Amino acid sequence: MTWIRRINQIPRREREGFFRSLIPPLLYHHFGIDPISLCDAKGEKRVRFFCPKGDRTCLVEIKLEGMEEPLFSIQLSDTIDFTQVNWDFLVVNDPGSPKFNTHIDAEGRDTLLGWASRNLTEEEKAMDAGLFPGQVKKGLHLTREAFRLLEHFCSTFDIKSIRLEALFYHNAITHERHGFSYFSGYREMKRIHELFQPGGTLFNKLDNSTPFRKPEFAHTVRGRSWAIHDGILEDVDEALFDEGWVSPVMYYMIEKPRGMVTFPDPVY
C-alpha cells in the first residue's frame, strides 16, 4: 500500500499528528497559533487537514482571520511507486504584503496560474513589486524550511524519493538548488539557459515589446520566469519548444541529493 493512503488509514488524531510535522514551527509563534490546539488567541482553529480515511492525498493548510488566501498550504499525494510521494504544491503567503489579483482575469475567471487566461494589468503590478509568476502575495522565504521538514517526514516513513512538477521556470531552478534532478525537461532547461546568454535567441527577444520582456531579464531567474510566462519560448524556432513551456518533472532522492544544475550560481 502506498504511504499517504497507509497513513490515512490510521485514526484521525494520529494521522493529523504525522501531517502537522510538515508545518514550519516559526509560523505558530509568529502568527499566534497554539501548536497543540492549533487555535488562535480567540480559540478559532487555524490549521486544517484534508486527509480522508483511505485517500491518497493529504493537504495541510493554515488560514488566518480575514485572509482569503492561505498563510501556508502544502499537499502531498501518492504515486504509483510505493517508495515515492508526489509534492503537489507549496504555498506560503505573507499576510502583510499587498495582494495582486493575478489569479483571476478581468472577467473574474480563474486564470489557472496563467494557463487558461491572464490578467496582464495585475501581473505587471506584481512583477514590479518583486513577485514571481503565479504569486498573489510575497512569500515568507520558507521554501527551504518546508522542504527540510518534508524530507524528515519522508525519512520517518522510509519514503525513498519525492517527485514534483515545476510549474514555472523559477520553481525548477529553486528545486535544482535543493538537490532535485530531472525526470524530464533537463535538455529544455539547459537550452533555455544557453539561449538567454548574450547573442542567444531568447536574449535577443528581450526587446521591450511587452513589459515582461526587458533586456535585463536575461540575467535573473525572476526575469527569465516572467518572460517565459509571457510566451517567449513560443517565439523560438526550435523543436524543443514547439509547445512553449512544459513543466519539468523532477525528483529528489532522500538523503542522497544529486541535483542537475541548468543555471549555475543563479541571481534571483
QUIHU-V701710 format. One record per residue. N is the residue number from 0. RES is the residue in one small letter. PHI is phi in whole degrees, -180 to 180 (* if undefined). Layout:
# QUIHU-V701710
N RES PHI
N RES PHI
This chain:
# QUIHU-V701710
0 m *
1 t -68
2 w -71
3 i -64
4 r -62
5 r -64
6 i -63
7 n -70
8 q -83
9 i -81
10 p -54
11 r -54
12 r -62
13 e -71
14 r -68
15 e -66
16 g -63
17 f -66
18 f -73
19 r -69
20 s -68
21 l -83
22 i -87
23 p -59
24 p -57
25 l -64
26 l -65
27 y -61
28 h -67
29 h -67
30 f -116
31 g 65
32 i -110
33 d -71
34 p -70
35 i -93
36 s -81
37 l 64
38 c -111
39 d -86
40 a -64
41 k -87
42 g 84
43 e -88
44 k -67
45 r -112
46 v -110
47 r -121
48 f -116
49 f -114
50 c -151
51 p -60
52 k -57
53 g 84
54 d -77
55 r -100
56 t -132
57 c -134
58 l -126
59 v -119
60 e -142
61 i -117
62 k -125
63 l -94
64 e -60
65 g 78
66 m -112
67 e -68
68 e -88
69 p -69
70 l -70
71 f -146
72 s -153
73 i -138
74 q -130
75 l -121
76 s -148
77 d -76
78 t -113
79 i -74
80 d -87
81 f -67
82 t -103
83 q -137
84 v -122
85 n -100
86 w -91
87 d -70
88 f -168
89 l -137
90 v -127
91 v -133
92 n -118
93 d -82
94 p -64
95 g -88
96 s -96
97 p -63
98 k -104
99 f -122
100 n -83
101 t -72
102 h -85
103 i -131
104 d -89
105 a -62
106 e -94
107 g 83
108 r -86
109 d -64
110 t -79
111 l 53
112 l 62
113 g 93
114 w -80
115 a -90
116 s -160
117 r -138
118 n -111
119 l -62
120 t -63
121 e -70
122 e -64
123 e -64
124 k -63
125 a -64
126 m -61
127 d -65
128 a -86
129 g 95
130 l -82
131 f -101
132 p -53
133 g 90
134 q -92
135 v -108
136 k -140
137 k -66
138 g -91
139 l -115
140 h 57
141 l -113
142 t -60
143 r -63
144 e -66
145 a -63
146 f -67
147 r -60
148 l -67
149 l -65
150 e -63
151 h -64
152 f -57
153 c -65
154 s -62
155 t -59
156 f -103
157 d 59
158 i -79
159 k -87
160 s -152
161 i -118
162 r -115
163 l -157
164 e -110
165 a -85
166 l -66
167 f -128
168 y -56
169 h -66
170 n -62
171 a -62
172 i -65
173 t -61
174 h -70
175 e -55
176 r -67
177 h -90
178 g 99
179 f -79
180 s -111
181 y -108
182 f -77
183 s -147
184 g 100
185 y -64
186 r -59
187 e -65
188 m -65
189 k -63
190 r -68
191 i -58
192 h -61
193 e -62
194 l -75
195 f -90
196 q -75
197 p -49
198 g 92
199 g -74
200 t -59
201 l -68
202 f -57
203 n -73
204 k -78
205 l -81
206 d -117
207 n 66
208 s -71
209 t -139
210 p -61
211 f -97
212 r -131
213 k -86
214 p -52
215 e -70
216 f -68
217 a -63
218 h -100
219 t -127
220 v -63
221 r -64
222 g -62
223 r -61
224 s -62
225 w -67
226 a -64
227 i -67
228 h -60
229 d -79
230 g 93
231 i -63
232 l -65
233 e -71
234 d -93
235 v -99
236 d -86
237 e -139
238 a -59
239 l -58
240 f -116
241 d -58
242 e -102
243 g 71
244 w -78
245 v -120
246 s -57
247 p -65
248 v -102
249 m -125
250 y -146
251 y -132
252 m -88
253 i -58
254 e 64
255 k -137
256 p -63
257 r -146
258 g -60
259 m -111
260 v -94
261 t -115
262 f -132
263 p -64
264 d 48
265 p -67
266 v -104
267 y -88
